[in-house]
Amino acid sequence: MRYQSTRGGELPADGFCDVLLGGLAPDGGLVVPEHYPVIDAATLAQWRSLYPDLAAEIIARYATDIGRRAAHADWQGLQRRGVWRCRDHAPAQAR
């Protein structure tokens, strides 16, 4: 995944970890993906039954430099430590 600044400036790093820890872009703009992953109806339907792991699935699509396994392992670690214990959630719907 590559990222860009909303002000058009170049970014010195493209990886998710660098973007996440870097805050604003060097030109003061927000850092946004160059493109957004497409989520089809079948994937969205599958995710409905995986709600506790949904955050890891979404993060893995943006954090392509850390990989899907690492995203899931990090998320599961947060769940084990009790950082995420939300039982209620908004249902995801395909358009």
SVG drawing of the C-alpha trace seen along z (x, -y; Angstrom):
<svg xmlns="http://www.w3.org/2000/svg" viewBox="-27 -22 39 38">
<polyline fill="none" stroke="black" stroke-width="0.4" points="0.0,0.0 1.3,-3.4 0.3,-6.6 0.1,-10.3 -0.4,-13.7 -3.7,-15.5 -1.5,-18.6 0.3,-16.8 3.7,-16.6 5.9,-13.5 6.2,-11.1 9.6,-9.9 8.2,-6.5 5.4,-4.4 5.0,-1.7 2.0,-1.6 4.1,-1.6 6.0,-4.7 2.7,-6.4 1.0,-5.5 3.9,-6.6 4.7,-9.7 1.4,-11.6 1.0,-14.3 2.8,-14.4 6.0,-16.6 4.0,-19.2 1.3,-19.3 -1.3,-17.4 -3.1,-14.2 -1.6,-10.9 -4.1,-8.9 -3.8,-5.8 -3.3,-6.3 -6.2,-3.9 -8.7,-2.1 -9.0,1.6 -12.2,2.9 -14.3,5.0 -16.8,7.1 -20.2,8.3 -18.9,11.9 -16.0,10.7 -18.3,8.4 -20.7,11.3 -17.8,13.5 -16.6,10.7 -20.0,10.5 -19.3,13.8 -15.8,12.7 -16.5,9.5 -13.9,9.8 -11.3,10.3 -12.7,7.7 -10.3,5.0 -7.3,7.2 -8.7,8.0 -9.2,4.3 -5.8,3.3 -4.1,6.0 -5.4,4.4 -3.7,1.1 -0.7,2.3 0.7,4.4 4.2,4.0 3.5,5.9 1.4,8.7 -1.9,10.3 -0.4,12.7 1.2,9.9 -2.0,7.8 -4.0,10.7 -1.4,11.5 -1.3,7.9 -5.1,7.7 -5.3,11.0 -2.8,9.7 -5.0,6.6 -8.0,8.9 -6.1,11.1 -5.0,8.1 -8.6,6.8 -8.0,3.7 -10.9,4.5 -13.9,6.0 -16.8,4.4 -19.8,6.7 -22.0,4.3 -21.2,3.4 -22.7,1.7 -23.7,4.2 -21.7,4.0 -23.9,3.9 -23.0,4.3 -24.3,1.6"/>
</svg>
